[in-house]
């Protein structure tokens, strides 16, 4: 006969173990921090909210469960978004952070989150009215950066019309455009995104015969474009990042040619294919932004950042790389990353090639501005050294100031009339004192002319290839006593160019007039000569364009060479201009994919 007492005892123990395990799991789930995500599900932006929700869920599935997600509907107005926030505060005991989408929702929730001491993240929010420091980070690039970029494109239009949403974001765009183009803006109209009867606004715009119609819209661009074309408006359509939506492509008969600004995120990130595989369509910017929010927040919480202050400080002032590419957060919590121009075509959303000359010009202007600022500071130091001499404490103080004034300086030195380094700042490079650099080409030129010089990129005594800006120093009687210089950092060009082209379908390189590459995204090309190095022998079209580059200050052409990964040969389009000072010029060149050409 079975011992039923023993059997019952065993069963009870097993049941207690099972219940204990379940309680432990429940307690573990309850102990997890909760992140409330308020998205505009019941609004004209429902498709954006769904894309963001899917991206968040995909990120959580990949990164594990560092926190629990609770989604709330923020609707299409401030009151609904605020109510969603209050519901989260009341219902979630472990509420660690609240995420909001849309400029109006984020601006309303920002002070409420600070009051409740809850960490706040704004996504899909180009405009954010900050009143409380240290609580809110924003992944969306501020509207000011996008406005600056779009304004550069609109400069060439003489008659501009604006049709904007009747909210803070739309109003800020109208104010900016009217302030920037007081004579060119001939019509500025607002509309309600929830009510798309815009016949009266379009009639006003048509009557002003505008050349460009700027759409500050979210989910309504296709509808607006269709109504505008049907009303007889032939203006160039221009928009901002929310333009890139499937319905805009579906309406290509009306939207074809529309130019818009858009974040330049990493199209090769695994998230892009993972999202497409799971949901059958490619994510847009809103999904990419939500994905990076989730992955970074997971990392922060896993690292023990639990308080609003700790979470904010984890982001502020730091740089992260994810699906958005390289994202840098300012000390106030605002993110920054590149924007590009794209265009609607019948075959899809495409990068607009008209911006490539603009990008090259902007990069050249920035580099030349740095050279000129450096030149002014070296000239001022040379004048001060004329009274102190090149050695001693007073001369050292001048060099320290010169170094601190130049962000891209590696060191600053004084060189006597024989070509010997006699002083340096910072002091950590004192090992170069006593080095004879009289044989360097820029020193030879300076001694011959007694004029300022900018060197070619040459091997420096510090051990790397650098650029040296030198000014002559004269004593109080006008006698030449030597020179003062700033030596640029080894990554001078790269530190500026890399952030210009990050996630951008172009490359920018710098060529010396002897054919030597002094900066390229492919480090193995730096220092190689287009006319002499065997790596270029199989590409005669490259040698032809290089000869043209060294003989002409600016120009364009085509050639074939390896892609940026140095894996296979591709056709490339090339634009170049010149940068430099004091008779020394480098060729700054931008290259991108071209149609098929032959060598």
C-alpha positions in Angstrom: 0.0 0.0 0.0 1.3 3.4 -1.0 2.4 5.9 1.7 -0.2 8.6 0.8 1.2 10.9 3.5 4.6 10.9 1.8 3.1 11.5 -1.6 1.0 14.4 -0.4 4.0 15.9 1.3 6.1 15.7 -1.9 3.3 17.2 -3.9 2.9 20.1 -1.5 6.7 20.8 -1.6 6.7 20.8 -5.4 3.7 23.1 -5.4 5.4 25.5 -3.0 8.6 25.5 -5.1 6.5 26.3 -8.2 4.6 29.1 -6.5 7.8 30.5 -5.1 9.4 30.5 -8.6 6.3 32.2 -10.0 6.3 34.8 -7.3 10.0 35.4 -7.8 9.4 35.9 -11.6 6.5 38.3 -10.8 8.6 40.2 -8.3 11.4 40.4 -10.8 9.1 41.9 -13.4 7.7 44.3 -10.9 11.2 45.4 -10.0 12.1 46.3 -13.5 12.0 50.0 -14.4 9.1 51.0 -16.6 9.4 53.3 -19.6 6.2 54.9 -20.7 6.0 55.7 -24.5 3.4 58.2 -25.6 2.7 58.0 -29.3 0.1 59.7 -31.5 -1.9 56.6 -32.4 -5.3 58.2 -32.8 -4.2 61.0 -35.1 -3.2 61.8 -38.7 0.2 60.5 -37.7 -0.9 57.0 -36.8 1.5 55.4 -39.3 4.4 57.2 -37.7 3.3 55.9 -34.2 3.0 52.4 -35.5 6.5 52.5 -37.0 7.9 53.8 -33.8 6.1 51.2 -31.7 7.5 48.4 -34.0 11.0 49.8 -33.8 10.9 49.9 -30.0 9.6 46.4 -29.8 12.3 45.2 -32.2 15.0 46.9 -30.1 13.7 45.3 -26.9 13.7 41.9 -28.5 17.3 42.4 -29.6 18.7 43.9 -26.4 16.8 41.9 -23.8 14.5 43.3 -21.2 16.3 45.9 -19.2 12.9 47.6 -18.7 9.2 47.2 -19.3 7.5 49.2 -22.0 4.0 50.7 -21.5 2.5 52.3 -24.6 0.0 55.2 -24.4 -2.0 57.0 -27.0 -1.0 60.7 -27.1 -3.6 61.6 -29.7 -3.3 64.7 -31.8 -3.5 67.4 -29.2 -1.7 68.6 -26.0 -4.6 67.6 -23.6 -4.6 64.0 -24.8 -0.8 63.7 -24.5 -0.8 65.3 -21.0 -3.6 62.9 -19.9 -1.5 60.0 -21.1 1.4 61.2 -19.1 -0.7 61.6 -16.0 -2.1 58.1 -16.4 1.4 56.7 -16.5 2.4 58.5 -13.3 -0.7 57.2 -11.5 -0.5 53.6 -12.7 3.2 52.8 -12.9 5.0 52.6 -9.6 8.5 52.0 -11.2 8.2 54.7 -13.9 11.8 55.5 -14.8 11.3 57.5 -18.0 8.7 58.8 -20.3 9.1 59.1 -24.1 6.9 61.5 -26.1 6.5 62.1 -29.8 5.6 65.4 -31.5 6.8 68.9 -30.7 3.5 69.9 -29.0 3.4 66.8 -26.8 7.1 67.0 -25.8 6.9 70.7 -25.0 3.9 70.1 -22.8 5.3 67.0 -21.0 8.8 68.5 -20.5 8.0 70.7 -17.4 5.6 68.1 -16.0 8.2 65.4 -16.1 10.7 67.7 -14.4 8.1 68.5 -11.7 7.6 64.8 -11.0 11.4 64.1 -11.3 11.0 61.7 -14.2 13.5 61.3 -17.0 12.0 62.5 -20.3 13.0 61.7 -23.9 11.6 63.6 -26.9 11.4 61.9 -30.3 9.8 63.2 -33.4 10.1 66.6 -31.9 11.9 69.2 -34.0 10.7 72.0 -31.8 11.0 71.8 -28.0 10.4 74.6 -25.6 12.9 73.9 -22.8 12.1 75.5 -19.4 13.7 73.0 -17.0 17.3 72.0 -17.4 18.7 68.5 -16.7 15.6 66.3 -17.3 14.9 66.0 -21.1 17.1 64.7 -23.9 15.9 65.0 -27.5 16.9 62.6 -30.3 15.4 64.7 -33.0 17.7 67.4 -34.5 16.4 70.8 -33.6 14.4 72.7 -36.2 17.1 75.4 -36.4 19.6 73.1 -38.0 17.0 71.9 -40.6 15.9 75.4 -41.2 19.5 76.5 -42.0 19.9 73.7 -44.5 16.6 74.4 -46.2 17.2 78.1 -46.3 20.4 77.4 -48.3 18.4 75.7 -51.0 15.7 78.4 -51.1 18.2 81.3 -51.6 17.9 81.1 -55.4 14.1 81.4 -55.5 12.6 84.9 -55.9 9.0 84.1 -54.9 8.4 81.7 -52.1 5.1 80.5 -50.6 4.7 78.6 -47.3 1.9 76.2 -46.3 2.4 75.1 -42.7 0.6 73.2 -40.0 -1.2 75.5 -37.5 1.0 74.6 -34.5 4.2 75.8 -32.9 6.4 73.9 -35.4 4.6 75.4 -38.4 4.7 78.9 -36.9 8.4 78.7 -36.2 9.0 77.8 -39.9 6.9 80.7 -41.1 8.7 83.2 -38.8 12.2 81.9 -39.9 11.4 82.0 -43.6 9.8 85.5 -43.4 12.8 86.8 -41.4 15.4 85.1 -43.7 13.6 86.0 -47.0 11.5 89.2 -46.2 11.2 90.1 -49.9 10.9 86.6 -51.4 8.1 85.1 -49.2 5.0 86.2 -51.0 2.5 84.0 -49.1 2.4 82.2 -45.8 -0.7 80.1 -45.0 -1.6 77.7 -42.2 -3.9 74.7 -42.2 -5.3 72.2 -39.7 -3.9 68.7 -40.3 -7.1 67.1 -39.0 -9.2 69.0 -41.6 -7.7 69.0 -45.1 -10.0 71.6 -46.7 -7.2 73.9 -48.0 -8.8 75.3 -51.1 -8.7 78.8 -49.8 -5.0 78.6 -48.8 -4.1 77.2 -52.2 -6.0 79.9 -54.0 -4.0 82.6 -52.2 -0.8 80.8 -53.0 -1.7 80.4 -56.6 -2.6 84.1 -56.9 0.9 85.1 -55.7 2.6 83.1 -58.5 5.3 81.5 -56.3 8.3 79.7 -57.7 8.7 77.4 -54.6 6.0 76.1 -52.3 7.4 75.0 -48.9 5.3 72.3 -47.1 5.7 72.2 -43.4 3.5 69.1 -43.0 3.5 65.6 -41.4 1.3 63.1 -42.9 -0.5 65.3 -45.4 2.1 66.0 -48.1 0.6 63.7 -50.7 -2.8 65.2 -50.2 -1.5 68.8 -50.4 0.6 68.1 -53.5 -2.3 66.6 -55.3 -4.6 69.5 -54.4 -1.9 72.0 -55.3 -1.3 70.5 -58.7 -5.0 70.1 -59.4 -5.4 73.8 -58.5 -2.8 74.7 -61.2 0.1 75.5 -58.9 3.3 74.6 -60.7 5.8 75.8 -58.1 8.8 73.6 -57.0 7.6 71.6 -54.0 9.9 71.7 -51.0 9.5 69.9 -47.7 11.1 68.6 -44.5 11.8 65.2 -43.0 8.2 64.0 -42.4 7.7 64.1 -46.2 9.3 60.6 -46.7 6.2 58.4 -46.4 4.8 55.7 -48.6 1.7 57.7 -49.7 4.0 60.4 -51.1 5.6 57.8 -53.5 2.1 56.4 -54.3 1.1 59.9 -55.4 4.3 60.5 -57.6 2.2 61.9 -60.4 1.8 64.9 -58.1 4.9 64.7 -55.9 7.6 63.8 -58.4 10.5 66.2 -58.1 9.6 67.3 -54.5 12.9 68.3 -52.7 13.1 67.8 -48.9 15.5 67.7 -46.0 16.1 64.4 -44.2 18.5 63.0 -41.6 21.5 61.1 -43.1 21.2 58.0 -41.0 23.1 54.7 -41.5 21.3 52.7 -44.3 23.6 49.7 -43.7 22.7 49.3 -40.0 21.3 45.8 -39.2 18.2 47.4 -37.9 17.2 48.4 -41.4 17.1 44.9 -42.8 15.7 43.4 -39.5 12.7 45.8 -39.6 12.1 45.2 -43.3 12.3 41.4 -42.9 9.8 41.5 -40.0 7.3 44.0 -41.3 7.7 43.9 -45.0 8.6 47.6 -45.5 11.7 49.8 -44.9 11.7 51.9 -41.8 11.9 55.7 -42.1 13.6 58.2 -39.8 10.9 58.0 -37.1 11.5 54.3 -36.7 15.3 54.7 -36.7 15.1 57.4 -34.1 12.9 55.2 -31.8 15.2 52.2 -32.2 18.3 54.2 -31.1 16.3 55.6 -28.2 15.5 52.2 -27.0 19.0 50.7 -27.4 20.8 53.6 -25.7 18.3 53.7 -22.9 18.8 49.9 -22.3 22.5 50.4 -22.1 22.1 53.3 -19.6 19.8 51.3 -17.3 22.0 48.2 -17.6 24.9 50.4 -16.4 23.0 51.3 -13.3 21.8 54.8 -14.4 18.5 54.8 -12.6 17.8 58.4 -11.5 16.8 61.2 -13.9 20.0 63.0 -13.1 22.2 60.0 -13.8 20.3 59.2 -17.1 20.5 62.8 -18.3 24.2 63.0 -17.6 24.8 59.6 -19.4 23.5 61.3 -22.6 24.5 65.0 -22.3 27.8 65.9 -23.8 28.4 62.4 -25.2 28.5 60.7 -28.6 26.9 57.5 -29.6 26.8 55.4 -32.8 23.8 53.5 -33.8 21.2 53.3 -36.6 21.2 57.1 -36.8 24.9 57.0 -37.3 27.1 59.1 -35.1 24.9 61.2 -32.7 26.4 63.9 -30.5 24.3 65.2 -27.6 25.0 68.8 -26.5 25.2 69.6 -22.8 21.5 70.7 -22.8 20.5 67.2 -24.1 19.8 68.1 -27.7 21.1 65.7 -30.4 23.0 66.6 -33.5 23.7 64.6 -36.7 23.8 65.4 -40.4 20.9 66.3 -42.6 20.8 65.9 -46.4 18.6 66.8 -49.3 16.5 64.1 -50.9 14.1 64.1 -53.9 10.9 62.2 -54.7 11.2 60.3 -58.0 9.0 57.8 -59.7 11.5 55.1 -58.7 11.7 56.1 -55.0 13.2 58.5 -52.6 16.7 59.4 -53.8 19.6 61.5 -52.6 19.5 64.8 -54.5 22.8 65.4 -56.4 22.4 69.2 -56.5 23.6 69.3 -52.9 27.0 67.9 -53.6 28.5 71.1 -54.9 27.0 72.9 -51.9 28.6 70.4 -49.5 32.0 70.8 -51.2 31.7 74.6 -51.0 30.6 74.5 -47.3 33.5 72.2 -46.4 36.0 74.5 -48.2 34.6 77.5 -46.5 35.0 75.9 -43.1 38.5 74.8 -43.8 39.5 78.2 -45.2 37.9 79.9 -42.2 40.0 77.8 -39.9 43.2 78.6 -41.8 42.4 82.3 -41.7 41.6 82.3 -38.0 44.9 80.4 -37.4 46.7 82.9 -39.6 45.4 85.9 -37.6 46.4 84.4 -34.3 49.9 83.5 -35.5 50.3 87.0 -36.9 49.4 88.5 -33.5 51.8 86.2 -31.8 54.6 87.2 -34.2 54.0 90.8 -33.4 54.1 90.2 -29.6 57.3 88.1 -29.9 59.0 91.0 -31.6 59.2 92.7 -28.2 59.9 89.6 -26.1 62.2 87.5 -28.3 61.7 83.9 -29.1 63.0 82.4 -25.8 62.1 82.8 -22.1 59.0 82.8 -20.0 57.3 85.7 -21.7 57.7 84.0 -25.1 56.5 80.7 -23.6 53.3 82.5 -22.4 52.6 83.8 -25.9 53.0 80.3 -27.3 50.7 78.9 -24.7 48.0 81.5 -25.6 48.5 80.7 -29.3 48.1 77.0 -28.7 44.9 77.5 -26.6 43.4 79.8 -29.3 43.7 77.1 -32.0 41.5 74.1 -31.6 43.3 72.1 -34.2 46.9 72.9 -33.1 49.2 70.0 -32.2 51.9 72.4 -30.9 53.3 75.9 -31.4 57.0 76.6 -31.7 59.4 79.4 -32.2 62.3 78.9 -34.7 65.4 81.0 -34.7 67.1 82.5 -37.7 69.2 79.4 -38.3 66.1 77.2 -38.5 66.4 75.6 -35.0 63.4 75.2 -32.7 64.0 77.2 -29.5 60.7 77.2 -27.7 57.5 75.1 -27.7 54.0 74.9 -26.2 52.6 72.8 -24.6 55.7 71.9 -22.6 55.1 68.2 -23.0 56.6 68.5 -26.5 59.9 70.1 -25.2 61.8 67.2 -26.8 61.6 69.0 -30.1 63.6 72.0 -28.8 67.0 72.0 -30.5 65.8 70.2 -33.6 67.1 71.7 -36.9 64.3 72.1 -39.4 66.1 74.5 -41.7 65.8 72.0 -44.5 62.0 71.9 -44.5 60.5 73.5 -47.6 58.3 76.0 -45.7 61.3 77.2 -43.6 63.4 77.6 -46.8 60.6 79.7 -48.4 60.2 81.8 -45.2 63.9 82.6 -44.9 64.0 83.5 -48.6 61.0 85.8 -48.6 60.5 86.8 -45.0 56.8 86.3 -45.6 54.2 84.0 -44.0 54.1 80.5 -45.4 51.8 77.5 -45.2 53.7 74.2 -45.7 52.9 71.3 -47.9 52.0 68.2 -45.9 55.4 67.0 -44.9 57.0 64.7 -42.3 57.6 66.7 -39.2 60.2 66.2 -36.5 57.2 65.2 -34.2 57.0 62.0 -36.3 53.9 62.5 -38.4 52.9 64.1 -41.6 51.5 67.6 -40.8 50.8 71.1 -42.0 52.8 74.0 -40.6 51.8 77.7 -40.7 54.7 80.0 -40.1 55.0 83.8 -39.7 58.3 85.7 -39.6 59.3 87.5 -36.4 61.3 90.8 -36.6 62.9 92.6 -33.7 62.2 96.2 -32.7 64.7 97.4 -35.3 63.1 95.4 -38.1 65.8 92.7 -38.2 64.7 89.1 -38.9 65.1 86.9 -35.9 63.2 83.8 -36.8 59.6 82.6 -36.9 56.6 81.4 -34.9 54.3 78.5 -36.1 51.2 76.4 -35.5 51.5 72.8 -36.4 48.2 71.1 -37.1 47.1 67.9 -35.5 47.7 64.7 -37.5 43.9 64.3 -38.1 43.2 67.9 -38.9 41.5 67.4 -42.2 39.8 64.1 -41.1 38.3 65.7 -37.9 36.5 68.2 -40.0 35.7 66.3 -43.2 34.5 63.1 -41.5 31.6 64.8 -39.7 30.6 66.5 -43.0 30.2 63.3 -44.8 29.1 60.9 -42.1 26.3 58.6 -43.4 26.5 60.6 -46.6 26.9 58.8 -50.0 30.0 60.8 -50.9 33.7 60.9 -50.1 35.9 63.9 -49.7 39.6 63.8 -50.0 42.5 66.3 -50.1 45.2 66.2 -52.8 48.5 68.1 -52.8 49.5 69.7 -56.1 52.3 67.2 -56.5 49.6 64.5 -56.7 50.0 63.2 -53.1 46.9 62.4 -51.2 47.1 64.0 -47.7 43.6 63.0 -46.5 41.2 60.2 -47.6 38.6 58.0 -45.9 40.8 55.1 -46.8 43.9 55.5 -44.6 45.9 53.3 -46.9 45.7 55.9 -49.6 47.1 58.8 -47.5 50.6 59.6 -48.6 50.3 57.8 -51.9 51.0 59.7 -55.2 48.4 59.5 -58.0 51.2 59.6 -60.6 53.8 57.3 -59.1 52.1 54.7 -56.8 51.5 51.3 -58.4 48.0 51.1 -56.8 46.8 53.5 -59.4 48.5 52.0 -62.5 45.3 50.0 -63.5 43.2 53.2 -63.5 44.4 55.5 -66.3 41.2 57.7 -66.0 42.2 58.4 -62.4 45.7 59.6 -63.5 44.1 61.8 -66.2 41.7 63.5 -63.7 44.5 63.9 -61.2 46.6 65.8 -63.8 43.7 68.0 -64.4 43.2 68.6 -60.7 46.8 69.7 -60.0 46.7 72.2 -63.0 43.3 73.7 -62.4 42.0 75.3 -59.2 38.5 73.9 -59.6 36.7 71.6 -61.9 34.8 68.3 -62.3 35.2 65.0 -64.2 34.7 61.3 -64.0 37.1 58.3 -63.3 37.2 54.7 -62.2 38.7 53.5 -59.0 38.0 51.2 -56.0 35.0 51.8 -53.8 35.4 53.2 -50.3 35.9 49.7 -49.0 38.6 49.0 -51.6 36.8 45.9 -52.7 35.9 46.5 -56.4 36.2 49.1 -59.1 33.4 51.6 -59.5 32.7 54.7 -61.7 32.9 58.0 -59.8 31.9 61.6 -60.4 34.4 64.2 -59.1 34.1 67.8 -58.1 37.0 69.8 -56.7 38.0 73.2 -55.4 41.0 74.8 -53.7 41.8 75.7 -50.1 44.9 77.2 -48.5 46.9 80.3 -47.7 50.0 82.3 -48.7 50.4 80.6 -52.1 50.0 77.1 -50.9 46.9 75.4 -52.2 45.4 72.0 -51.7 42.7 70.5 -53.9 39.6 69.6 -51.9 37.7 67.0 -53.8 34.2 65.4 -53.5 33.4 62.1 -55.2 30.3 60.0 -55.5 28.9 57.2 -57.6 28.5 58.0 -61.4 27.1 56.2 -64.4 29.2 53.5 -66.0 32.3 54.9 -67.7 35.3 53.2 -69.3 39.0 53.6 -68.8 
